[in-house]
Amino acid sequence: MRSIQSASDAPGTRQRILAAAEQLFAERGVAGATMRAVTALAGANMAAVNYHFGNKDNLAIEVFRGVARRTARSRLARLAEVEAAAAARGRPARPVEVVDTFLDPYMTPRTGDLLSHLVLSHKVQPSPWTHAVVREELDGLAAAYIEALRRAAPHLTRAEVTWRYHLMVGAILMAVADTGPESRMKRLSAGACDPADREALRAELAGFLASAFERPTAEALAGLSANSDGPRGRDPETDENVDREEPSCPAPRGPAPP
């Protein structure tokens, strides 16, 4: 394993240790990356780690904070570009355009793995440091995207957009985490769907998530009722199941639209 270029100055040593830790945490996980491996890759020693970070836990916090901050800034910058380009065309950004900017870091294996690890850790085993990193580095990002999605889907209420943003993050984390030889998606699809194919994953996520912002909740649920079960229903007089006639399609009146 080639070590990261060394430098004699203390700030340079700190950055080399952070870069080495980020690489190894992404490849092996925090538990699987030993401090000996980190220092070897960084071209540093344990004394330098202790001086700059104190211990491995503090080093991990700084790595995840850096990933969260860096990805938040890059997404917000790209979101601003997308909204400006849409405004120049005289329209708001579309939901799919907003969602696609949000997906950016998750589609980069190393960065995406670390970011998803941070957010999943906060959901599964929240700790004071995950609370701090998420609150300080990601809450502002979430608020900005909720507002951007409200502009992109003005027919939805603030509550509906907030719900769907939260559910969007969950769907992304589940998809990104399902990689490797034991991928459930790959198994259930007999190999046809592989989340490790980031290009395919991005396309499917963008399409799926954008569709979530198409209709208000009440409209989407309008077909559901206690007496509705698809093409069959209940006769109001006998309370027995009966077949319903499907609405017929009107005869075409000319060529189909392009």
N, C-alpha and C positions, 0 to 999 in steps of 0.2 A: 504494500500500500504506500503510495507516494505521499509524503507529508506536504501540508500546505506551506507555501513560501514563508520563511521566517523573517522577522524584523526585530531589531534590538530594542525599539522603543516600547514602553509599557502599553500604550493604547493599541499598538499593532499586535502585541501578544494577546491582549484581551479579544480582539476581533478574530484572531486565528483560532483561539479556543472556542469561541462561539460558532464559527464556521465549521470546525471539526465536529463539535457536538451536534449541530443541526444535521450534518450529513449522516452521522452514525445513529442518531435518534431516529431518523427517517428510515434507515436501512434495517436497524436491529431493534428498535423500540428503546425507550428510556432504560428499562430494566436490563436489556441485553447489551447495552453499550457500556463497557467498563471505562473507568477513568484512565486506566492505563492506555487503552486504545485511543481515547480522545487526546491525551497528551502526546502520544506518538504521532498521530495524524497532524496535530497542531505544531509539532516541533517545539513543545514546551515541557514543563515539568509540573509535578503536583504542587510545588511551592507557588507557582504562578497561578494555578487554579485556586488555591486557598487564598491567595492575595486578592485576586479579582472577584471571586464569587463566594468564597467561604466553604462551600460544599457542593455536592452534585445536585441536590435539590434546588439550590439557588441558581445554579447554572441552567437547569432545565426550565425554571421559571423565566429566566432571561431569554432563552431560546424561543420559547413559545410566545412570549411578549413581543419579541422581534418579528416573528412570523405573522402574528396577528396585526401588528402595526403596519408592517410592510404591505401585506395583502389588502388591508383596509384602504390605505392610501392609493394603491394602484387601481383598485376597483372604483373608488370614488372619482379618480381622474378619468378613467374610461367611461364611466357613467356620464360625467359632464360632457365629454366629447360626443357621445351618442345623442344626448338630449339637445346639444347645440346643433348637431347635424340635422336632427329631425325638425327643430325650430326653423332652420334655414329653408326647409322644404314646406314650411307652413303647417306643420302638424306636430302633435306631441309624440314622444317616443312610444313605440308599441310595447306591450307587455313582453313579447318574445325578445325584443332588443334589450330591455332592462334586465330580464332574467339572464340573458347570455353574458352580460358583463359581470353579474354576480357569480357565475360559474367559473370564471377565469382561473383563480388559484387552485380550485379543486381538480382542474384538468392537468395540472403539472404534478407528476407523481410525487416528488419529494416534498414540495410545498403543500400539496393537497393532503398527503398523508399526515403531515404534522398538524395542519389546521384542523382536519377532521378529528385527529387524536385529541387535540385541545378541547374542541366543542363536545365531543363524546364523553371525555373525562369529566367535564363540567356537568353533563346530564346524568351520568351514571354514578360518579363518585365526586360530587362537588366538594371543594375545599376552599379555605380562605384565599389561596393564591389563584385558583381558577375563577372564583368570584371576582377577584381584583382585576385579572387580565381581561375577562369578558366584559366587565362593567366599564373599565377604562379604555379598552382598545376596540371593542366590537359593538357596544351599545349605540354609539354614535353612528356607526355604519348601518346598523339595523334601522335606526330612525330615518336616516337619509334614504334608504331603499324603500321603506314604507311610504314615504312621501312621493318618491319617484313612481312607485306602482300606483299610488292614488292618482297621480297626473296621467299615467298611462291607461288607467281603468276608472274614469270618473263616475261610472255607473255603479261602482261599489262603494259601500260605506267605509269609514275608517276602520270600524271593527272587523268588517269582512276582509279588508286588505291585511290587517294585522294578523288575523287568524291564518290567512293563506300564506303570508310571509313565514310564519312560524312552521306551518306544515311543509312549506317549500324547503326550509333548511333541513327538516327531518328526512325528507325524501332524498335530498342530495347526500346526506351523511350515510344513509342506508345503502345507497347505490355505490358510493365511493369505497365504503368499507368491504363490499362484497367482491373482493378480488382474490387472486391466488388460485392454487390448485383445488381448493375446497369451495369455490364460488358456487353458491346455491343457484344463482341465476343461470350460470353456465350449465349446471347439472339439470335443472328443470327444463331448459330449452334444448337439451341434448347437444350442447355446444354451439347453438346458433346465436346465442346472446352472451357476449363476454364483456363484463364491465371493465376488464383490463384494456379493452379497445377504447381509448379515451375519446377518439373522434366519434365513434358510434354512440358512446355513452353521453357525450355532450349533446348530440343531435336529439336523442330520445328524451333526455332530461329537459332540454329547452322547449321542445314541442309539448311535452306532458305538462310541465309547470306553467307555461304560458296559457294553456287551455284552462287552467284553474282560475284565471282572472277574467274569463269571458262573460260569466253570467252571475247576477246576484243570487244569494243563497235561496231566497224565496222562489225565484223563477226556476232555479235548477231543481228544486224539490216539489215543484207544482204538480208533477205527475204522481206523487206519493200521497196516499191517503189510506185510511183504515180499510176501505172497500176496494182498493186497487191492487191487483196482482197480475198485471200484464194483460195479455189478450183474453184472460178469463176473469170473471167477476161473479158477484152474487146477485141472484134474482131477488129484488126487494120484497116480493110477495112470498116466495117459497124458502128464501134463505139458502138456496142451493147454488152450487157452482154452475155457471153457464158460460158457453163460448161467446165472446164478443166479436162482432164483425170488425175487421180491420178497416180503417178508412181507405176508400179507393183513391187512387191517384188520378187526377184529371188527365184527359187526353192531351198530348202535346199540341201546341198551336203554332208550331214553326220550328226552325232549327234550334238546337240547344245553344245556350250562350257559350262563348269560348272560355 
